[in-house]
Amino acid sequence: MNIDGAWQLAEEEIFQLFDAIARDGLPTQIGDHLTNLRWWSQVKNEFPVEACELLFRAQGKSLAQTDCLDRAMLAELSARLSQPADAVILPDLSFGDEPGSSSGQVSGICVGPAASRLVVPVRGPLGEVLIGVVDASHMQISRMNTVDPSVNWNRVCGPLPNDLAEATLEWNLAMGAAHRALATELISLADEEVRICLPANEVEPQVDASELSPTIRETLSQAFADLEAARAVLEASWRYGGRLSGRKAKAMAGRAHHRVCEAVERTTGRDVTRYAKRGFQLNTLCGSYQYLERLLAERQLEERTTVSR
């Protein structure tokens, strides 16, 4: 079979797999499930970037919970680890996308159950990022209250490991990968919000555009424009990589998801859906769109100031 045919089959199988995981409703380690897929190995080898993007698109569409985010980040961090790890401790929500662990204390979030060996990023005294591995059994772990009650996020704290390695470059790559992954989920969630709440092909659609006020039509148009702009920036970020492009992608995807959900609510009067709640939850992880927009604006201002000197 040619690679195009293999890709189509793999895509269908991936969506079916994530739908099945979502029905179980439990956080799932995806590795063995992917290994069992007939065409996955071929597609992953031929199209590694597209294959990674597909996983997060399927996760957003299905509302499944897997360790895909940890796997994407560990792929960037593994070269600097002294031992294998199973998950990454992400920054506390108040720290945006910067490590929150320092002064001998681990502090952060695990997306999914915090088990086995966890990578902890630490901000060094000169702004560098150090990473080490801690045993989850030595940590204090508590379930977080979340906007989407179906997700399993855990706060992790405890003593820092003694063995830390400098990994500023690797951490930047890992955070760029995380931002792209989360942006992909956010856009997928927004697409599903539109598909469910604003069906275009029903015999009796829930929304008759001719009956909408000019203000509502303008809100919808702007939301859809934001969504397509975010999609274009995200596609470029997957193509070229980098932390800056990842930040831009997540900032635009987070804002687009928010505006789409706001526009749908104003148009239909529907209650907040699970796709909206999941997106609001993911927006907070590794920097909300408001936080990332502020960072990007500050960077742009610094660049303009430097050029004008």
C-alpha positions in Angstrom: 0.0 0.0 0.0 1.3 3.5 -0.8 1.9 6.0 2.0 -1.2 8.1 1.1 -3.4 5.0 1.7 -1.5 4.1 4.9 -2.0 7.7 6.2 -5.7 7.6 5.5 -6.0 4.3 7.4 -3.8 5.4 10.2 -5.9 8.6 10.6 -9.1 6.7 10.7 -7.7 4.3 13.3 -6.3 7.1 15.4 -9.7 8.8 15.6 -11.4 5.5 16.5 -8.7 4.8 19.1 -9.2 8.1 20.8 -13.0 7.8 20.7 -12.7 4.5 22.5 -10.3 6.0 25.1 -12.7 8.9 25.7 -15.6 6.5 26.2 -13.6 4.8 29.0 -13.2 8.2 30.6 -9.8 7.4 32.2 -6.3 8.8 31.7 -4.5 6.4 29.4 -0.9 5.7 28.4 -1.1 5.8 24.7 2.2 4.0 23.8 1.0 0.3 23.6 -2.2 1.4 21.8 -0.2 3.1 19.1 2.1 0.1 18.7 -0.9 -2.1 18.1 -2.2 0.0 15.2 -1.4 -1.6 11.8 -0.2 1.4 9.9 1.1 3.7 12.6 4.8 2.7 12.5 5.0 3.4 8.8 3.2 6.7 9.0 5.2 7.9 12.0 8.5 7.2 10.3 7.4 8.9 7.0 5.6 11.9 8.6 6.7 12.4 12.2 5.5 15.9 12.5 2.1 15.3 10.9 1.7 12.1 13.0 2.3 14.0 16.2 -0.1 16.8 15.2 -2.8 14.1 14.4 -2.6 12.7 18.0 -3.5 16.1 19.5 -6.1 16.8 16.9 -7.8 13.5 17.8 -7.4 14.2 21.5 -9.2 17.5 21.2 -12.0 16.1 19.0 -12.7 13.1 21.3 -12.1 14.7 24.7 -9.8 11.8 25.6 -7.1 12.0 28.2 -3.7 10.5 27.4 0.0 11.0 28.1 0.6 12.5 24.6 1.7 15.8 26.0 4.2 14.1 28.3 5.5 12.0 25.4 6.0 15.1 23.2 7.9 16.9 25.9 10.0 13.9 26.9 11.1 13.4 23.3 12.9 16.8 23.6 14.2 16.4 27.2 15.4 12.8 27.1 19.0 13.5 26.0 19.6 15.5 29.2 18.1 13.0 31.6 20.2 10.7 33.7 17.4 8.1 33.8 14.1 7.3 32.0 11.0 9.3 33.0 7.3 8.9 32.5 5.9 12.4 32.9 6.8 16.1 33.2 6.0 18.4 36.0 4.6 21.5 34.3 4.8 25.0 35.8 2.1 26.0 38.3 -0.6 28.0 36.6 0.6 31.3 38.1 4.1 30.8 36.5 2.8 30.6 32.9 5.4 28.7 30.9 8.4 29.2 33.2 9.5 26.6 35.8 8.0 27.1 39.2 10.4 24.8 41.2 13.3 26.5 43.0 14.9 26.9 46.4 15.0 23.1 47.1 11.3 22.6 46.5 9.4 20.9 43.7 6.2 22.7 42.7 4.1 22.1 39.7 1.4 20.2 37.9 1.1 16.8 36.4 -1.5 16.3 33.6 -2.8 12.9 34.5 -1.9 10.7 37.4 1.5 11.6 38.9 3.1 8.2 39.0 6.6 6.6 38.7 9.4 9.0 37.6 8.7 12.6 37.0 10.9 15.2 35.2 11.1 18.4 37.2 12.3 21.7 35.6 14.1 24.2 37.9 14.9 27.8 37.3 18.6 28.4 38.1 20.1 31.5 39.7 21.2 32.9 36.3 17.9 32.3 34.5 19.0 28.9 33.1 16.8 25.8 33.3 17.9 22.7 35.1 16.1 19.4 35.0 16.2 16.2 37.1 14.0 13.2 37.8 12.1 12.6 41.1 10.2 9.5 42.3 6.5 10.3 42.6 6.3 8.2 45.7 8.5 10.8 47.5 6.2 13.7 46.4 3.0 15.1 47.9 0.3 14.8 45.3 -3.2 16.3 45.4 -6.0 16.4 42.9 -6.7 19.8 41.5 -10.1 21.5 41.2 -10.6 22.1 37.5 -13.1 24.0 35.3 -13.6 20.7 33.4 -14.2 18.2 36.3 -13.5 15.3 34.0 -9.8 16.0 33.7 -7.3 14.5 36.1 -4.7 17.2 37.0 -2.6 16.9 40.1 -0.5 19.4 42.1 2.9 18.0 42.9 5.3 19.3 45.6 8.3 17.8 47.5 12.1 17.9 47.8 14.2 18.6 44.7 16.6 15.9 43.4 20.3 16.4 44.0 21.2 15.4 40.4 20.3 18.3 38.1 21.5 18.9 34.5 21.6 22.1 32.6 18.9 21.9 29.9 17.8 25.4 28.9 17.8 24.6 25.1 16.0 21.3 25.6 13.4 22.9 27.9 12.7 25.6 25.3 12.2 23.0 22.7 9.9 21.0 25.0 7.8 24.0 25.9 7.5 24.9 22.2 6.3 21.4 21.6 3.8 21.7 24.5 2.4 25.0 23.1 1.9 23.5 19.7 0.2 20.5 21.2 -2.1 22.5 23.3 -2.9 24.9 20.5 -3.8 22.0 18.3 -6.2 20.7 20.9 -7.7 24.1 21.4 -8.4 24.6 17.7 -9.9 21.0 17.5 -12.1 21.8 20.5 -13.3 25.0 18.8 -14.0 23.2 15.6 -16.2 20.7 17.6 -18.0 23.5 19.4 -18.9 25.0 16.0 -19.9 21.6 14.5 -22.2 20.7 17.4 -23.7 24.1 18.2 -23.9 25.7 14.8 -24.7 22.8 12.4 -24.5 23.9 8.8 -26.3 21.0 7.1 -29.3 20.2 9.3 -32.8 20.3 7.8 -33.8 22.5 10.7 -30.7 24.3 11.8 -30.5 25.7 15.3 -29.5 29.1 14.0 -31.0 31.0 11.1 -28.4 33.6 10.0 -31.0 35.9 8.5 -32.6 36.3 12.0 -29.4 37.3 13.7 -28.7 40.9 14.7 -25.8 42.6 12.9 -23.9 42.6 16.2 -24.2 38.8 16.5 -23.3 38.3 12.9 -20.2 40.4 13.4 -19.3 38.5 16.5 -19.5 35.2 14.7 -17.5 36.5 11.7 -14.7 37.8 13.9 -14.6 34.5 15.9 -14.3 32.5 12.7 -11.7 34.8 11.3 -9.7 34.5 14.6 -10.0 30.7 14.3 -8.7 30.5 10.8 -5.8 32.9 11.6 -4.8 30.7 14.6 -5.0 27.6 12.4 -2.6 29.2 9.8 -0.1 30.3 12.5 -0.3 26.8 14.1 0.4 25.1 10.8 3.5 27.2 10.4 4.6 26.4 13.9 4.4 22.7 13.3 6.4 23.2 10.1 9.2 25.3 11.5 9.2 24.6 15.2 10.7 26.8 17.9 9.5 28.2 21.2 8.5 31.6 19.9 6.2 30.2 17.2 4.7 27.8 19.7 3.9 30.7 22.0 2.2 32.6 19.2 0.3 29.5 18.2 -1.1 28.9 21.7 -1.9 32.5 22.3 -3.9 32.8 19.1 -5.5 29.4 19.5 -6.5 30.2 23.1 -8.1 33.5 22.1 -9.8 31.9 19.1 -11.3 29.2 21.2 -12.5 31.7 23.8 -14.1 33.9 21.1 -15.7 31.0 19.3 -17.3 29.7 22.5 -18.5 33.3 23.4 -20.0 33.7 19.9 -21.7 30.4 20.1 -23.2 31.2 23.5 -24.5 34.6 22.3 -25.9 33.1 19.2 -27.6 30.0 20.5 -28.1 30.6 24.2 -26.8 27.1 24.9 -25.2 26.0 28.1 -21.4 25.7 28.2 -20.4 22.5 26.5 -17.6 20.0 27.5 -15.6 21.3 24.5 -15.8 24.8 25.9 -14.9 23.7 29.4 -12.0 21.5 28.2 -10.7 24.4 26.2 -10.9 26.9 29.1 -9.0 24.3 31.2 -6.2 23.8 28.6 -5.9 27.6 28.1 -4.6 27.9 31.6 -1.8 25.3 31.1 1.7 26.6 30.2 0.5 30.1 30.0 -3.0 31.5 29.2 -3.5 33.4 26.0 -3.5 36.6 28.0 -0.2 35.8 29.6 1.4 34.7 26.3 0.1 37.8 24.5 1.7 40.0 27.1 5.0 38.2 26.7 4.8 38.6 22.9 3.9 42.2 23.2 6.8 42.9 25.6 9.2 41.1 23.2 8.0 43.2 20.3 8.4 46.4 22.3 12.0 45.4 23.2 12.9 44.7 19.6 11.5 48.0 18.4 13.3 49.8 21.2 16.6 48.1 20.2 16.2 49.0 16.5 15.4 52.7 17.3 18.6 53.2 19.3 
